[in-house]
Amino acid sequence: MTSKDKKLAFKIYLYIGAMFITSLVVSNLIFQKFFYWKPFGDVTVFGATLFEVSVGILPYPITFLITDLISEIYGRKKANQVVTAGIFASFFSMGIVLLANYVPAIEASPINDGLFDKVFALSPVAVFASMLAYLFAQYIDIAIYHFWKKVTKGRQLWLRNNFSTFLSQFVDTFTVVGLLCVFKVLPWDMFFGLVVSGFVFKIIIAFIDTPFLYFFVHMFRKRFKLEVNQEIDLDA
């Protein structure tokens, strides 16, 4: 690979890493709004209504698509680096929110202290719960992805993309909803419904994002002349 190509590959890595971090941080900031998504009408599974989910779930699947793409093209080490950067960015953003919440608003402020506190007061708790879930889920996703990549020798991209996402998304959904109930951010009677709704929603998204992963992997391999199972080593 030429020096020019490596610079381009690194630049792309930075941009998709920025997309990953933005999606993660935003999902933690907006999670308190819930909506009812019903593409198939009113659906219930074991008594749980689908799909009553938080808007925070909307950007979250993007993070798994990006880590799978980085894993495929740049390798496990670079995928883990982005995950670690995402954790740091989330806690740092919450520190800013806490500081902003502490500073008293003036009378002429369009957003008063009460409204600001109502929107953002629970975010630190949510971030703690989300980060624990995210930490387990993302590292599990990357580990399983590379396990199947090794087993299939870089083939069957759909298999490792979906199998890694299925387990990691269940871990993420179960853990974050459970912790939010433990911390009394959410009532326990919502636990089962939110776990089922969140997991099924993420599985649907995982199926939907598979063609996109194939497309982006194809574009990378074509542009950088990569063979199947070949990765770009940015550290070389």
PyRosetta script that sets phi, psi and omega in degrees:
from pyrosetta import init, pose_from_sequence

init()
pose = pose_from_sequence("MTSKDKKLAFKIYLYIGAMFITSLVVSNLIFQKFFYWKPFGDVTVFGATLFEVSVGILPYPITFLITDLISEIYGRKKANQVVTAGIFASFFSMGIVLLANYVPAIEASPINDGLFDKVFALSPVAVFASMLAYLFAQYIDIAIYHFWKKVTKGRQLWLRNNFSTFLSQFVDTFTVVGLLCVFKVLPWDMFFGLVVSGFVFKIIIAFIDTPFLYFFVHMFRKRFKLEVNQEIDLDA")
pose.set_psi(1, 133.5)
pose.set_omega(1, -178.6)
pose.set_phi(2, -73.3)
pose.set_psi(2, 164.2)
pose.set_omega(2, 178.9)
pose.set_phi(3, -62.1)
pose.set_psi(3, -37.1)
pose.set_omega(3, 179.0)
pose.set_phi(4, -64.8)
pose.set_psi(4, -42.6)
pose.set_omega(4, 178.8)
pose.set_phi(5, -65.0)
pose.set_psi(5, -39.9)
pose.set_omega(5, -179.4)
pose.set_phi(6, -65.9)
pose.set_psi(6, -37.7)
pose.set_omega(6, 176.8)
pose.set_phi(7, -64.1)
pose.set_psi(7, -41.3)
pose.set_omega(7, 177.9)
pose.set_phi(8, -65.0)
pose.set_psi(8, -42.7)
pose.set_omega(8, 179.8)
pose.set_phi(9, -62.4)
pose.set_psi(9, -40.1)
pose.set_omega(9, 178.8)
pose.set_phi(10, -67.6)
pose.set_psi(10, -39.3)
pose.set_omega(10, 178.6)
pose.set_phi(11, -63.0)
pose.set_psi(11, -43.2)
pose.set_omega(11, 178.1)
pose.set_phi(12, -64.0)
pose.set_psi(12, -41.2)
pose.set_omega(12, 177.5)
pose.set_phi(13, -57.3)
pose.set_psi(13, -42.5)
pose.set_omega(13, 179.0)
pose.set_phi(14, -63.8)
pose.set_psi(14, -42.4)
pose.set_omega(14, -177.6)
pose.set_phi(15, -68.5)
pose.set_psi(15, -44.5)
pose.set_omega(15, -179.9)
pose.set_phi(16, -72.4)
pose.set_psi(16, -27.6)
pose.set_omega(16, 173.1)
pose.set_phi(17, -66.1)
pose.set_psi(17, -39.2)
pose.set_omega(17, 177.3)
pose.set_phi(18, -64.8)
pose.set_psi(18, -38.8)
pose.set_omega(18, 176.6)
pose.set_phi(19, -62.8)
pose.set_psi(19, -41.2)
pose.set_omega(19, 178.8)
pose.set_phi(20, -60.6)
pose.set_psi(20, -50.6)
pose.set_omega(20, -177.0)
pose.set_phi(21, -65.0)
pose.set_psi(21, -41.6)
pose.set_omega(21, 178.3)
pose.set_phi(22, -61.0)
pose.set_psi(22, -45.4)
pose.set_omega(22, 179.9)
pose.set_phi(23, -60.8)
pose.set_psi(23, -41.2)
pose.set_omega(23, -178.8)
pose.set_phi(24, -67.3)
pose.set_psi(24, -47.7)
pose.set_omega(24, -178.5)
pose.set_phi(25, -63.7)
pose.set_psi(25, -45.3)
pose.set_omega(25, -179.2)
pose.set_phi(26, -62.6)
pose.set_psi(26, -40.1)
pose.set_omega(26, -179.4)
pose.set_phi(27, -61.0)
pose.set_psi(27, -32.9)
pose.set_omega(27, 178.6)
pose.set_phi(28, -76.3)
pose.set_psi(28, -26.0)
pose.set_omega(28, -178.0)
pose.set_phi(29, -82.5)
pose.set_psi(29, -27.9)
pose.set_omega(29, -172.4)
pose.set_phi(30, -108.6)
pose.set_psi(30, 6.7)
pose.set_omega(30, -168.4)
pose.set_phi(31, -64.0)
pose.set_psi(31, -20.1)
pose.set_omega(31, -172.1)
pose.set_phi(32, -75.1)
pose.set_psi(32, -9.9)
pose.set_omega(32, 176.1)
pose.set_phi(33, -93.1)
pose.set_psi(33, 129.0)
pose.set_omega(33, 179.3)
pose.set_phi(34, -114.1)
pose.set_psi(34, 151.7)
pose.set_omega(34, 178.7)
pose.set_phi(35, -144.1)
pose.set_psi(35, 166.2)
pose.set_omega(35, -179.5)
pose.set_phi(36, -111.5)
pose.set_psi(36, 107.9)
pose.set_omega(36, -179.6)
pose.set_phi(37, -98.1)
pose.set_psi(37, 118.3)
pose.set_omega(37, -176.8)
pose.set_phi(38, -132.3)
pose.set_psi(38, 75.9)
pose.set_omega(38, 178.3)
pose.set_phi(39, -69.2)
pose.set_psi(39, -21.9)
pose.set_omega(39, -178.3)
pose.set_phi(40, -113.9)
pose.set_psi(40, 18.8)
pose.set_omega(40, -176.6)
pose.set_phi(41, 84.3)
pose.set_psi(41, -159.8)
pose.set_omega(41, 179.4)
pose.set_phi(42, -79.5)
pose.set_psi(42, 117.4)
pose.set_omega(42, -177.9)
pose.set_phi(43, -127.2)
pose.set_psi(43, 135.9)
pose.set_omega(43, 174.8)
pose.set_phi(44, -126.2)
pose.set_psi(44, 143.5)
pose.set_omega(44, 176.6)
pose.set_phi(45, -128.2)
pose.set_psi(45, 115.9)
pose.set_omega(45, -176.8)
pose.set_phi(46, 52.2)
pose.set_psi(46, 38.0)
pose.set_omega(46, 177.2)
pose.set_phi(47, 86.6)
pose.set_psi(47, -6.2)
pose.set_omega(47, 179.8)
pose.set_phi(48, -93.9)
pose.set_psi(48, 132.4)
pose.set_omega(48, -179.3)
pose.set_phi(49, -80.4)
pose.set_psi(49, 128.3)
pose.set_omega(49, 174.2)
pose.set_phi(50, -102.6)
pose.set_psi(50, 139.6)
pose.set_omega(50, -2.4)
pose.set_phi(51, -121.0)
pose.set_psi(51, 95.7)
pose.set_omega(51, 173.9)
pose.set_phi(52, -90.2)
pose.set_psi(52, 103.7)
pose.set_omega(52, -172.7)
pose.set_phi(53, -135.4)
pose.set_psi(53, 160.1)
pose.set_omega(53, 177.0)
pose.set_phi(54, -79.5)
pose.set_psi(54, 147.4)
pose.set_omega(54, 176.2)
pose.set_phi(55, -65.3)
pose.set_psi(55, -18.2)
pose.set_omega(55, 177.2)
pose.set_phi(56, -63.5)
pose.set_psi(56, -18.2)
pose.set_omega(56, -179.8)
pose.set_phi(57, -77.1)
pose.set_psi(57, -17.6)
pose.set_omega(57, -175.0)
pose.set_phi(58, -63.7)
pose.set_psi(58, -49.5)
pose.set_omega(58, 179.2)
pose.set_phi(59, -82.8)
pose.set_psi(59, -13.5)
pose.set_omega(59, -172.0)
pose.set_phi(60, -63.8)
pose.set_psi(60, -42.1)
pose.set_omega(60, 178.9)
pose.set_phi(61, -60.1)
pose.set_psi(61, -24.1)
pose.set_omega(61, 178.4)
pose.set_phi(62, -60.5)
pose.set_psi(62, -34.6)
pose.set_omega(62, -178.1)
pose.set_phi(63, -63.6)
pose.set_psi(63, -36.7)
pose.set_omega(63, 179.9)
pose.set_phi(64, -74.1)
pose.set_psi(64, -34.6)
pose.set_omega(64, 175.2)
pose.set_phi(65, -63.0)
pose.set_psi(65, -42.9)
pose.set_omega(65, -178.0)
pose.set_phi(66, -68.3)
pose.set_psi(66, -42.8)
pose.set_omega(66, 179.5)
pose.set_phi(67, -65.9)
pose.set_psi(67, -34.1)
pose.set_omega(67, 176.0)
pose.set_phi(68, -67.1)
pose.set_psi(68, -39.3)
pose.set_omega(68, 178.2)
pose.set_phi(69, -65.7)
pose.set_psi(69, -44.8)
pose.set_omega(69, 178.7)
pose.set_phi(70, -64.6)
pose.set_psi(70, -40.6)
pose.set_omega(70, 177.5)
pose.set_phi(71, -58.9)
pose.set_psi(71, -42.6)
pose.set_omega(71, -177.0)
pose.set_phi(72, -69.4)
pose.set_psi(72, -41.5)
pose.set_omega(72, -172.8)
pose.set_phi(73, -95.6)
pose.set_psi(73, -41.1)
pose.set_omega(73, -173.3)
pose.set_phi(74, -106.2)
pose.set_psi(74, -13.1)
pose.set_omega(74, 177.0)
pose.set_phi(75, 100.3)
pose.set_psi(75, 168.1)
pose.set_omega(75, -174.7)
pose.set_phi(76, -63.1)
pose.set_psi(76, -39.9)
pose.set_omega(76, -177.3)
pose.set_phi(77, -61.1)
pose.set_psi(77, -45.8)
pose.set_omega(77, -179.0)
pose.set_phi(78, -68.9)
pose.set_psi(78, -33.6)
pose.set_omega(78, 177.0)
pose.set_phi(79, -65.6)
pose.set_psi(79, -43.4)
pose.set_omega(79, 178.6)
pose.set_phi(80, -65.4)
pose.set_psi(80, -34.0)
pose.set_omega(80, 178.2)
pose.set_phi(81, -64.2)
pose.set_psi(81, -40.1)
pose.set_omega(81, 178.5)
pose.set_phi(82, -66.2)
pose.set_psi(82, -40.3)
pose.set_omega(82, 177.9)
pose.set_phi(83, -60.0)
pose.set_psi(83, -46.9)
pose.set_omega(83, 179.8)
pose.set_phi(84, -62.4)
pose.set_psi(84, -41.6)
pose.set_omega(84, 177.5)
pose.set_phi(85, -63.0)
pose.set_psi(85, -36.6)
pose.set_omega(85, 178.2)
pose.set_phi(86, -64.6)
pose.set_psi(86, -39.0)
pose.set_omega(86, 176.8)
pose.set_phi(87, -62.1)
pose.set_psi(87, -48.0)
pose.set_omega(87, -179.9)
pose.set_phi(88, -60.1)
pose.set_psi(88, -45.2)
pose.set_omega(88, -178.4)
pose.set_phi(89, -62.4)
pose.set_psi(89, -38.3)
pose.set_omega(89, -179.6)
pose.set_phi(90, -65.6)
pose.set_psi(90, -46.9)
pose.set_omega(90, 179.0)
pose.set_phi(91, -67.0)
pose.set_psi(91, -37.2)
pose.set_omega(91, 178.6)
pose.set_phi(92, -64.9)
pose.set_psi(92, -42.3)
pose.set_omega(92, 179.2)
pose.set_phi(93, -64.6)
pose.set_psi(93, -36.0)
pose.set_omega(93, 178.2)
pose.set_phi(94, -69.0)
pose.set_psi(94, -31.9)
pose.set_omega(94, 175.0)
pose.set_phi(95, -62.9)
pose.set_psi(95, -39.9)
pose.set_omega(95, 177.5)
pose.set_phi(96, -65.3)
pose.set_psi(96, -42.1)
pose.set_omega(96, 178.8)
pose.set_phi(97, -62.9)
pose.set_psi(97, -42.2)
pose.set_omega(97, 178.7)
pose.set_phi(98, -62.5)
pose.set_psi(98, -41.6)
pose.set_omega(98, 178.1)
pose.set_phi(99, -64.2)
pose.set_psi(99, -43.6)
pose.set_omega(99, 179.1)
pose.set_phi(100, -64.4)
pose.set_psi(100, -34.5)
pose.set_omega(100, 179.1)
pose.set_phi(101, -71.5)
pose.set_psi(101, -30.5)
pose.set_omega(101, -178.4)
pose.set_phi(102, -74.4)
pose.set_psi(102, -34.2)
pose.set_omega(102, -178.4)
pose.set_phi(103, -72.3)
pose.set_psi(103, 125.0)
pose.set_omega(103, -178.1)
pose.set_phi(104, -71.2)
pose.set_psi(104, 140.2)
pose.set_omega(104, 178.6)
pose.set_phi(105, -79.7)
pose.set_psi(105, 149.3)
pose.set_omega(105, 175.4)
pose.set_phi(106, -81.5)
pose.set_psi(106, 166.2)
pose.set_omega(106, -177.6)
pose.set_phi(107, -62.4)
pose.set_psi(107, -33.5)
pose.set_omega(107, -177.3)
pose.set_phi(108, -82.8)
pose.set_psi(108, -0.8)
pose.set_omega(108, -177.7)
pose.set_phi(109, -66.0)
pose.set_psi(109, 129.9)
pose.set_omega(109, 178.3)
pose.set_phi(110, -60.0)
pose.set_psi(110, -30.9)
pose.set_omega(110, 177.4)
pose.set_phi(111, -113.0)
pose.set_psi(111, 116.2)
pose.set_omega(111, -179.8)
pose.set_phi(112, -84.9)
pose.set_psi(112, 175.4)
pose.set_omega(112, -177.1)
pose.set_phi(113, -61.6)
pose.set_psi(113, -39.4)
pose.set_omega(113, -177.8)
pose.set_phi(114, -63.7)
pose.set_psi(114, -44.9)
pose.set_omega(114, -179.3)
pose.set_phi(115, -68.1)
pose.set_psi(115, -42.1)
pose.set_omega(115, 179.4)
pose.set_phi(116, -62.3)
pose.set_psi(116, -42.9)
pose.set_omega(116, -179.6)
pose.set_phi(117, -65.8)
pose.set_psi(117, -38.0)
pose.set_omega(117, -179.6)
pose.set_phi(118, -64.0)
pose.set_psi(118, -36.8)
pose.set_omega(118, -178.0)
pose.set_phi(119, -79.2)
pose.set_psi(119, -41.8)
pose.set_omega(119, -170.8)
pose.set_phi(120, -109.4)
pose.set_psi(120, -7.2)
pose.set_omega(120, -172.7)
pose.set_phi(121, -60.4)
pose.set_psi(121, -34.8)
pose.set_omega(121, -176.6)
pose.set_phi(122, -87.9)
pose.set_psi(122, -5.0)
pose.set_omega(122, -175.3)
pose.set_phi(123, -58.5)
pose.set_psi(123, -43.2)
pose.set_omega(123, 179.1)
pose.set_phi(124, -58.2)
pose.set_psi(124, -41.2)
pose.set_omega(124, 177.4)
pose.set_phi(125, -64.7)
pose.set_psi(125, -43.9)
pose.set_omega(125, -180.0)
pose.set_phi(126, -62.9)
pose.set_psi(126, -40.0)
pose.set_omega(126, -179.7)
pose.set_phi(127, -66.0)
pose.set_psi(127, -41.2)
pose.set_omega(127, 178.3)
pose.set_phi(128, -59.1)
pose.set_psi(128, -47.5)
pose.set_omega(128, 179.2)
pose.set_phi(129, -64.8)
pose.set_psi(129, -45.7)
pose.set_omega(129, -178.2)
pose.set_phi(130, -64.9)
pose.set_psi(130, -38.9)
pose.set_omega(130, -178.4)
pose.set_phi(131, -68.4)
pose.set_psi(131, -38.5)
pose.set_omega(131, 176.2)
pose.set_phi(132, -63.0)
pose.set_psi(132, -46.1)
pose.set_omega(132, 179.3)
pose.set_phi(133, -64.1)
pose.set_psi(133, -44.7)
pose.set_omega(133, -178.8)
pose.set_phi(134, -62.9)
pose.set_psi(134, -41.4)
pose.set_omega(134, -179.4)
pose.set_phi(135, -60.3)
pose.set_psi(135, -48.5)
pose.set_omega(135, 178.3)
pose.set_phi(136, -63.5)
pose.set_psi(136, -49.2)
pose.set_omega(136, -171.6)
pose.set_phi(137, -65.2)
pose.set_psi(137, -45.8)
pose.set_omega(137, -176.0)
pose.set_phi(138, -67.9)
pose.set_psi(138, -42.5)
pose.set_omega(138, 179.2)
pose.set_phi(139, -68.7)
pose.set_psi(139, -33.8)
pose.set_omega(139, 174.4)
pose.set_phi(140, -65.2)
pose.set_psi(140, -44.4)
pose.set_omega(140, 179.5)
pose.set_phi(141, -58.2)
pose.set_psi(141, -47.3)
pose.set_omega(141, -178.1)
pose.set_phi(142, -66.6)
pose.set_psi(142, -42.2)
pose.set_omega(142, -179.3)
pose.set_phi(143, -63.5)
pose.set_psi(143, -46.8)
pose.set_omega(143, -179.7)
pose.set_phi(144, -67.0)
pose.set_psi(144, -38.9)
pose.set_omega(144, 179.1)
pose.set_phi(145, -57.5)
pose.set_psi(145, -47.4)
pose.set_omega(145, -177.8)
pose.set_phi(146, -74.8)
pose.set_psi(146, -26.0)
pose.set_omega(146, 173.4)
pose.set_phi(147, -62.1)
pose.set_psi(147, -49.4)
pose.set_omega(147, -179.6)
pose.set_phi(148, -71.0)
pose.set_psi(148, -29.7)
pose.set_omega(148, 176.9)
pose.set_phi(149, -65.5)
pose.set_psi(149, -38.0)
pose.set_omega(149, 178.5)
pose.set_phi(150, -70.7)
pose.set_psi(150, -43.3)
pose.set_omega(150, -179.1)
pose.set_phi(151, -62.5)
pose.set_psi(151, -42.2)
pose.set_omega(151, -176.9)
pose.set_phi(152, -90.1)
pose.set_psi(152, 1.0)
pose.set_omega(152, -179.9)
pose.set_phi(153, 56.0)
pose.set_psi(153, 40.9)
pose.set_omega(153, 175.6)
pose.set_phi(154, 85.0)
pose.set_psi(154, 1.1)
pose.set_omega(154, 179.4)
pose.set_phi(155, -102.1)
pose.set_psi(155, -179.7)
pose.set_omega(155, -177.9)
pose.set_phi(156, 51.8)
pose.set_psi(156, 57.4)
pose.set_omega(156, -180.0)
pose.set_phi(157, -57.2)
pose.set_psi(157, -38.4)
pose.set_omega(157, -178.8)
pose.set_phi(158, -60.9)
pose.set_psi(158, -33.9)
pose.set_omega(158, -176.0)
pose.set_phi(159, -68.4)
pose.set_psi(159, -50.5)
pose.set_omega(159, -177.9)
pose.set_phi(160, -71.4)
pose.set_psi(160, -31.8)
pose.set_omega(160, 177.9)
pose.set_phi(161, -63.4)
pose.set_psi(161, -47.3)
pose.set_omega(161, -176.6)
pose.set_phi(162, -79.0)
pose.set_psi(162, -43.3)
pose.set_omega(162, -178.6)
pose.set_phi(163, -63.5)
pose.set_psi(163, -40.3)
pose.set_omega(163, 179.4)
pose.set_phi(164, -68.4)
pose.set_psi(164, -38.5)
pose.set_omega(164, -178.5)
pose.set_phi(165, -70.6)
pose.set_psi(165, -39.9)
pose.set_omega(165, -177.1)
pose.set_phi(166, -57.1)
pose.set_psi(166, -53.4)
pose.set_omega(166, -177.2)
pose.set_phi(167, -67.9)
pose.set_psi(167, -44.4)
pose.set_omega(167, -177.1)
pose.set_phi(168, -65.7)
pose.set_psi(168, -35.9)
pose.set_omega(168, 179.6)
pose.set_phi(169, -70.6)
pose.set_psi(169, -33.9)
pose.set_omega(169, 176.0)
pose.set_phi(170, -65.6)
pose.set_psi(170, -45.5)
pose.set_omega(170, 178.1)
pose.set_phi(171, -58.8)
pose.set_psi(171, -45.1)
pose.set_omega(171, -179.6)
pose.set_phi(172, -62.1)
pose.set_psi(172, -50.1)
pose.set_omega(172, -176.1)
pose.set_phi(173, -65.1)
pose.set_psi(173, -47.4)
pose.set_omega(173, -178.9)
pose.set_phi(174, -61.7)
pose.set_psi(174, -43.7)
pose.set_omega(174, -176.3)
pose.set_phi(175, -69.5)
pose.set_psi(175, -47.8)
pose.set_omega(175, -175.3)
pose.set_phi(176, -68.4)
pose.set_psi(176, -41.8)
pose.set_omega(176, 178.5)
pose.set_phi(177, -66.8)
pose.set_psi(177, -40.7)
pose.set_omega(177, 178.4)
pose.set_phi(178, -61.1)
pose.set_psi(178, -45.4)
pose.set_omega(178, -179.7)
pose.set_phi(179, -67.2)
pose.set_psi(179, -37.3)
pose.set_omega(179, 177.7)
pose.set_phi(180, -65.1)
pose.set_psi(180, -32.7)
pose.set_omega(180, 175.8)
pose.set_phi(181, -73.6)
pose.set_psi(181, -39.7)
pose.set_omega(181, 178.0)
pose.set_phi(182, -60.7)
pose.set_psi(182, -42.1)
pose.set_omega(182, -179.6)
pose.set_phi(183, -82.8)
pose.set_psi(183, 4.9)
pose.set_omega(183, 175.9)
pose.set_phi(184, 63.4)
pose.set_psi(184, 25.7)
pose.set_omega(184, 171.6)
pose.set_phi(185, -75.2)
pose.set_psi(185, -35.9)
pose.set_omega(185, 177.4)
pose.set_phi(186, -124.7)
pose.set_psi(186, 148.5)
pose.set_omega(186, 177.3)
pose.set_phi(187, -75.3)
pose.set_psi(187, 149.7)
pose.set_omega(187, -177.7)
pose.set_phi(188, -64.0)
pose.set_psi(188, -25.1)
pose.set_omega(188, -179.2)
pose.set_phi(189, -70.3)
pose.set_psi(189, -9.8)
pose.set_omega(189, 175.5)
pose.set_phi(190, -93.9)
pose.set_psi(190, -8.9)
pose.set_omega(190, -171.0)
pose.set_phi(191, -57.3)
pose.set_psi(191, -57.9)
pose.set_omega(191, -174.2)
pose.set_phi(192, -62.5)
pose.set_psi(192, -44.9)
pose.set_omega(192, -178.7)
pose.set_phi(193, -62.8)
pose.set_psi(193, -41.4)
pose.set_omega(193, -179.0)
pose.set_phi(194, -70.8)
pose.set_psi(194, -36.4)
pose.set_omega(194, 177.8)
pose.set_phi(195, -64.2)
pose.set_psi(195, -48.8)
pose.set_omega(195, -179.7)
pose.set_phi(196, -63.8)
pose.set_psi(196, -47.7)
pose.set_omega(196, -178.6)
pose.set_phi(197, -61.8)
pose.set_psi(197, -47.1)
pose.set_omega(197, -178.2)
pose.set_phi(198, -63.5)
pose.set_psi(198, -43.4)
pose.set_omega(198, -178.2)
pose.set_phi(199, -67.1)
pose.set_psi(199, -46.8)
pose.set_omega(199, -179.6)
pose.set_phi(200, -62.9)
pose.set_psi(200, -41.3)
pose.set_omega(200, 178.3)
pose.set_phi(201, -59.3)
pose.set_psi(201, -44.8)
pose.set_omega(201, -177.8)
pose.set_phi(202, -68.8)
pose.set_psi(202, -33.9)
pose.set_omega(202, 177.6)
pose.set_phi(203, -65.2)
pose.set_psi(203, -42.5)
pose.set_omega(203, 177.6)
pose.set_phi(204, -60.2)
pose.set_psi(204, -43.8)
pose.set_omega(204, 178.8)
pose.set_phi(205, -64.0)
pose.set_psi(205, -37.1)
pose.set_omega(205, 179.2)
pose.set_phi(206, -61.3)
pose.set_psi(206, -41.1)
pose.set_omega(206, 176.6)
pose.set_phi(207, -65.2)
pose.set_psi(207, -41.2)
pose.set_omega(207, -178.1)
pose.set_phi(208, -66.4)
pose.set_psi(208, -37.5)
pose.set_omega(208, -175.1)
pose.set_phi(209, -80.4)
pose.set_psi(209, -9.1)
pose.set_omega(209, -179.6)
pose.set_phi(210, -59.2)
pose.set_psi(210, -46.3)
pose.set_omega(210, 176.9)
pose.set_phi(211, -60.5)
pose.set_psi(211, -34.4)
pose.set_omega(211, 178.6)
pose.set_phi(212, -67.1)
pose.set_psi(212, -39.9)
pose.set_omega(212, 177.7)
pose.set_phi(213, -63.0)
pose.set_psi(213, -43.3)
pose.set_omega(213, 177.2)
pose.set_phi(214, -59.3)
pose.set_psi(214, -42.8)
pose.set_omega(214, -178.2)
pose.set_phi(215, -63.6)
pose.set_psi(215, -49.2)
pose.set_omega(215, -177.3)
pose.set_phi(216, -67.1)
pose.set_psi(216, -38.9)
pose.set_omega(216, 177.1)
pose.set_phi(217, -62.9)
pose.set_psi(217, -42.0)
pose.set_omega(217, 177.6)
pose.set_phi(218, -60.6)
pose.set_psi(218, -43.7)
pose.set_omega(218, -179.7)
pose.set_phi(219, -63.7)
pose.set_psi(219, -42.0)
pose.set_omega(219, 178.3)
pose.set_phi(220, -63.0)
pose.set_psi(220, -47.8)
pose.set_omega(220, -177.7)
pose.set_phi(221, -63.7)
pose.set_psi(221, -37.2)
pose.set_omega(221, 179.4)
pose.set_phi(222, -69.2)
pose.set_psi(222, -44.5)
pose.set_omega(222, -176.5)
pose.set_phi(223, -69.5)
pose.set_psi(223, -40.4)
pose.set_omega(223, -174.7)
pose.set_phi(224, -103.4)
pose.set_psi(224, 8.3)
pose.set_omega(224, 176.0)
pose.set_phi(225, 54.9)
pose.set_psi(225, 52.3)
pose.set_omega(225, -179.2)
pose.set_phi(226, -94.6)
pose.set_psi(226, 140.2)
pose.set_omega(226, 173.3)
pose.set_phi(227, -82.6)
pose.set_psi(227, 166.2)
pose.set_omega(227, 175.4)
pose.set_phi(228, -59.6)
pose.set_psi(228, 132.3)
pose.set_omega(228, -179.8)
pose.set_phi(229, 76.3)
pose.set_psi(229, 2.9)
pose.set_omega(229, 177.0)
pose.set_phi(230, -89.1)
pose.set_psi(230, 139.3)
pose.set_omega(230, -178.2)
pose.set_phi(231, -118.4)
pose.set_psi(231, 156.1)
pose.set_omega(231, 175.3)
pose.set_phi(232, -87.9)
pose.set_psi(232, 120.5)
pose.set_omega(232, 179.8)
pose.set_phi(233, -95.5)
pose.set_psi(233, 101.5)
pose.set_omega(233, -179.0)
pose.set_phi(234, -74.9)
pose.set_psi(234, -16.2)
pose.set_omega(234, -176.6)
pose.set_phi(235, -91.0)
pose.set_psi(235, -9.4)
pose.set_omega(235, -176.9)
pose.set_phi(236, -75.8)
pose.dump_pdb("model.pdb")
